[in-house]
Amino acid sequence: MANASQVRTPAVLVRYSDDGGASWSAARALPIGVQGATRTRIKTLRLGVSGAQGRTYEISCSAAVMRAVLELAVDIEKLPA
């Protein structure tokens, strides 16, 4: 059995595209806790400004673990013209 220092923490990976998926930003890794950790909340801020075409987000996981998105909130502000 691995000790605590050898356990890798899985992460949710968030990246975005401003051109319909032709290219993607670098993934932002958000740790979700070690095995047995449940009800972990993750939060990320300052994802930038999108262009007129909009922005597509991709959310994936770095490990084959059970996961679910129970709620997703987005705060969007329109910039002055």
Backbone as a printed PyTorch tensor [residue, N CA C, xyz], in Angstrom:
tensor([[[  0.8420,  -1.1830,   0.0000],
         [  0.0000,   0.0000,   0.0000],
         [  0.8850,   1.2440,   0.0000]],

        [[  0.5080,   2.2490,  -0.7820],
         [  1.2900,   3.4810,  -0.8790],
         [  1.0670,   4.3460,   0.3450]],

        [[  2.1320,   5.0390,   0.7600],
         [  1.9490,   5.9680,   1.8690],
         [  1.4260,   7.2960,   1.3330]],

        [[  1.0780,   8.2050,   2.2340],
         [  0.4230,   9.4700,   1.8440],
         [  1.2570,  10.2900,   0.8820]],

        [[  2.5770,  10.2370,   0.9900],
         [  3.4190,  11.0420,   0.0990],
         [  3.4630,  10.4770,  -1.3110]],

        [[  3.0680,   9.2010,  -1.4870],
         [  3.0900,   8.5800,  -2.8060],
         [  1.7440,   8.6680,  -3.5220]],

        [[  0.7070,   9.0730,  -2.8340],
         [ -0.6280,   9.1470,  -3.4310],
         [ -0.7140,  10.4010,  -4.2850]],

        [[ -1.1360,  10.2410,  -5.5050],
         [ -1.3210,  11.3870,  -6.4050],
         [ -2.7560,  11.8640,  -6.2890]],

        [[ -2.9150,  13.1500,  -6.2050],
         [ -4.2510,  13.7230,  -6.0860],
         [ -4.8310,  13.9710,  -7.4670]],

        [[ -5.9730,  13.3650,  -7.7810],
         [ -6.6060,  13.6330,  -9.0700],
         [ -7.0450,  15.0870,  -9.1550]],

        [[ -7.1830,  15.5820, -10.3590],
         [ -7.5730,  16.9780, -10.5580],
         [ -8.5830,  17.0890, -11.6880]],

        [[ -9.4420,  18.0840, -11.5770],
         [-10.3150,  18.4700, -12.6820],
         [ -9.5060,  19.4250, -13.5400]],

        [[ -9.5380,  19.2330, -14.8430],
         [ -8.7960,  20.0830, -15.7740],
         [ -9.7860,  20.9550, -16.5360]],

        [[ -9.5460,  22.2560, -16.5160],
         [-10.4150,  23.2090, -17.1970],
         [ -9.5880,  23.9470, -18.2410]],

        [[-10.0840,  23.9540, -19.4680],
         [ -9.4400,  24.7450, -20.5220],
         [-10.5260,  25.3460, -21.3920]],

        [[-10.1550,  26.3110, -22.2260],
         [-11.1620,  26.9840, -23.0400],
         [-10.6370,  27.2730, -24.4330]],

        [[-11.5940,  27.4900, -25.3340],
         [-11.2790,  27.8230, -26.7150],
         [-12.0990,  29.0380, -27.1200]],

        [[-11.4570,  29.9760, -27.7910],
         [-12.1520,  31.1600, -28.3030],
         [-12.4120,  31.0680, -29.8040]],

        [[-12.0620,  29.9290, -30.4060],
         [-12.2370,  29.7950, -31.8560],
         [-12.9810,  28.5140, -32.2360]],

        [[-13.9340,  28.1350, -31.3990],
         [-14.7580,  26.9730, -31.7190],
         [-14.0630,  25.6360, -31.5780]],

        [[-12.9720,  25.5690, -30.8440],
         [-12.2780,  24.3060, -30.6120],
         [-11.0880,  24.0480, -31.5050]],

        [[-10.7250,  25.0010, -32.3550],
         [ -9.5520,  24.8170, -33.2110],
         [ -8.2620,  24.8580, -32.3920]],

        [[ -8.2300,  25.6700, -31.3590],
         [ -7.0890,  25.7230, -30.4550],
         [ -7.6060,  25.8980, -29.0350]],

        [[ -6.7870,  25.4890, -28.0550],
         [ -7.2100,  25.4880, -26.6560],
         [ -6.1700,  26.1590, -25.7770]],

        [[ -6.6310,  26.7230, -24.6740],
         [ -5.7230,  27.2900, -23.6730],
         [ -5.0080,  26.1510, -22.9610]],

        [[ -4.0100,  26.4960, -22.1710],
         [ -3.3810,  25.5050, -21.2980],
         [ -4.4210,  25.0830, -20.2610]],

        [[ -4.3930,  23.8290, -19.8590],
         [ -5.3560,  23.3370, -18.8710],
         [ -5.0160,  23.8750, -17.4860]],

        [[ -6.0420,  24.2480, -16.7660],
         [ -5.9050,  24.6800, -15.3630],
         [ -6.3030,  23.4940, -14.4970]],

        [[ -5.3770,  22.9950, -13.6480],
         [ -5.6330,  21.8260, -12.8030],
         [ -6.1790,  22.2600, -11.4430]],

        [[ -7.3350,  21.6940, -11.0760],
         [ -7.9800,  22.0050,  -9.8060],
         [ -8.1080,  20.7070,  -9.0130]],

        [[ -7.3210,  20.5270,  -7.9330],
         [ -7.3130,  19.2620,  -7.1800],
         [ -8.6940,  18.9240,  -6.6120]],

        [[ -9.0580,  17.6290,  -6.6710],
         [-10.3530,  17.1940,  -6.1470],
         [-10.2250,  16.3200,  -4.9160]],

        [[ -9.0340,  16.1450,  -4.3860],
         [ -8.8520,  15.3820,  -3.1550],
         [ -8.4240,  13.9510,  -3.4090]],

        [[ -7.9170,  13.3300,  -2.3640],
         [ -7.4290,  11.9510,  -2.4570],
         [ -8.5840,  10.9730,  -2.3740]],

        [[ -8.2930,   9.7080,  -2.6170],
         [ -9.3190,   8.6740,  -2.5800],
         [-10.0470,   8.7050,  -1.2410]],

        [[-11.3520,   8.6390,  -1.3050],
         [-12.1700,   8.6680,  -0.0980],
         [-12.6810,  10.0560,   0.2400]],

        [[-12.0660,  11.0850,  -0.3020],
         [-12.5500,  12.4540,  -0.0830],
         [-13.8070,  12.6370,  -0.9250]],

        [[-14.8780,  13.0040,  -0.2870],
         [-16.1310,  13.2030,  -1.0060],
         [-16.6330,  14.6140,  -0.7650]],

        [[-17.5280,  15.0320,  -1.6120],
         [-18.1550,  16.3480,  -1.4990],
         [-17.1260,  17.4820,  -1.5750]],

        [[-16.1130,  17.2910,  -2.3920],
         [-15.0820,  18.3100,  -2.5640],
         [-15.5820,  19.3850,  -3.5090]],

        [[-15.4450,  20.6330,  -3.1230],
         [-15.8130,  21.7520,  -3.9830],
         [-14.5660,  22.2940,  -4.6460]],

        [[-14.7110,  22.6510,  -5.8990],
         [-13.6110,  23.3130,  -6.5860],
         [-14.1110,  24.6480,  -7.1300]],

        [[-13.1970,  25.5690,  -7.2720],
         [-13.5630,  26.9050,  -7.7370],
         [-12.3830,  27.4860,  -8.4920]],

        [[-12.6760,  28.1440,  -9.5930],
         [-11.6340,  28.8400, -10.3260],
         [-12.1500,  30.2210, -10.7010]],

        [[-11.2630,  31.1720, -10.7150],
         [-11.5970,  32.5560, -11.0080],
         [-10.7240,  33.0750, -12.1400]],

        [[-11.0870,  34.2200, -12.6500],
         [-10.2810,  34.9420, -13.6480],
         [ -9.9440,  34.0970, -14.8660]],

        [[-10.9760,  33.6730, -15.5420],
         [-10.7910,  32.8860, -16.7560],
         [-10.6610,  33.7560, -18.0060]],

        [[-10.6050,  35.0650, -17.8360],
         [-10.3250,  35.9390, -18.9700],
         [-11.5530,  36.4750, -19.6700]],

        [[-11.2850,  37.1300, -20.7850],
         [-12.3150,  37.7870, -21.5830],
         [-12.4400,  37.0520, -22.9090]],

        [[-13.6740,  36.7830, -23.3210],
         [-13.8850,  36.1140, -24.6020],
         [-14.1650,  37.1420, -25.6810]],

        [[-13.9740,  36.7440, -26.9070],
         [-14.2370,  37.6110, -28.0450],
         [-15.7020,  37.5650, -28.4460]],

        [[-16.0060,  38.1790, -29.5740],
         [-17.3840,  38.2520, -30.0630],
         [-17.9460,  36.8670, -30.3870]],

        [[-17.0940,  35.9180, -30.7430],
         [-17.5310,  34.5630, -31.1080],
         [-17.9490,  33.7570, -29.8800]],

        [[-17.5540,  34.1950, -28.6920],
         [-17.8750,  33.4640, -27.4740],
         [-16.7450,  32.5500, -27.0580]],

        [[-16.9960,  31.7470, -26.0610],
         [-15.9630,  30.8750, -25.5070],
         [-16.5620,  29.5060, -25.2200]],

        [[-15.8010,  28.4580, -25.5110],
         [-16.1830,  27.0830, -25.2310],
         [-15.2740,  26.5600, -24.1280]],

        [[-15.8590,  25.9450, -23.1000],
         [-15.0810,  25.3750, -22.0080],
         [-15.0860,  23.8630, -22.0950]],

        [[-13.9750,  23.2570, -21.7140],
         [-13.8730,  21.8020, -21.6160],
         [-13.4710,  21.4710, -20.1850]],

        [[-14.2130,  20.5470, -19.5790],
         [-13.9260,  20.0990, -18.2220],
         [-13.6590,  18.5990, -18.2940]],

        [[-12.4850,  18.1670, -17.8080],
         [-12.1370,  16.7460, -17.8160],
         [-11.4760,  16.4030, -16.4850]],

        [[-11.1270,  15.1420, -16.2980],
         [-10.5050,  14.6940, -15.0560],
         [ -9.2040,  13.9780, -15.3680]],

        [[ -8.2060,  14.1620, -14.5140],
         [ -6.8850,  13.5810, -14.7480],
         [ -6.7990,  12.1050, -14.3760]],

        [[ -7.8190,  11.5490, -13.7480],
         [ -7.7890,  10.1490, -13.3140],
         [ -9.1500,   9.5060, -13.5490]],

        [[ -9.1330,   8.1940, -13.6270],
         [-10.3800,   7.4390, -13.8190],
         [-11.0530,   7.2440, -12.4690]],

        [[-11.6650,   8.2910, -11.9640],
         [-12.3680,   8.2440, -10.6840],
         [-13.8180,   8.6490, -10.9110]],

        [[-14.6870,   8.2500,  -9.9970],
         [-16.0890,   8.6560, -10.1050],
         [-16.1780,  10.1480,  -9.8120]],

        [[-16.9460,  10.8550, -10.6360],
         [-17.1080,  12.2940, -10.4420],
         [-18.4540,  12.7170, -11.0060]],

        [[-18.9190,  13.8530, -10.5340],
         [-20.1880,  14.4040, -11.0100],
         [-20.1550,  15.9100, -10.8210]],

        [[-20.7920,  16.6100, -11.7260],
         [-20.9650,  18.0490, -11.5760],
         [-22.3760,  18.2570, -11.0540]],

        [[-22.4720,  18.7780,  -9.8360],
         [-23.7800,  18.9750,  -9.2280],
         [-24.3080,  20.3760,  -9.4510]],

        [[-23.3980,  21.3210,  -9.6230],
         [-23.8050,  22.6940,  -9.8630],
         [-22.6630,  23.4120, -10.5500]],

        [[-23.0290,  24.2980, -11.4530],
         [-22.0420,  25.1000, -12.1550],
         [-22.5850,  26.5180, -12.2310]],

        [[-21.8290,  27.4650, -11.7270],
         [-22.2750,  28.8550, -11.7310],
         [-21.2780,  29.7050, -12.5100]],

        [[-21.8040,  30.6350, -13.2820],
         [-20.9740,  31.5220, -14.0820],
         [-21.4290,  32.9550, -13.8390]],

        [[-20.4820,  33.8260, -13.5740],
         [-20.7810,  35.2440, -13.3910],
         [-20.1980,  35.9760, -14.5910]],

        [[-21.0700,  36.5110, -15.4360],
         [-20.6420,  37.1390, -16.6830],
         [-20.9630,  38.6250, -16.6460]],

        [[-19.9860,  39.4070, -17.0070],
         [-20.1920,  40.8490, -17.0880],
         [-19.8980,  41.3150, -18.5090]],

        [[-20.7740,  42.1280, -19.0650],
         [-20.5560,  42.6980, -20.3850],
         [-19.6610,  43.9300, -20.2280]],

        [[-18.5860,  43.9540, -21.0070],
         [-17.6670,  45.0820, -20.9610],
         [-18.2460,  46.2680, -21.7350]],

        [[-17.9540,  47.4780, -21.3090],
         [-18.4280,  48.6480, -22.0390],
         [-17.8390,  48.6760, -23.4580]],

        [[-18.6300,  49.1470, -24.3940],
         [-18.1800,  49.1780, -25.8030],
         [-17.1610,  50.2770, -26.0350]]])
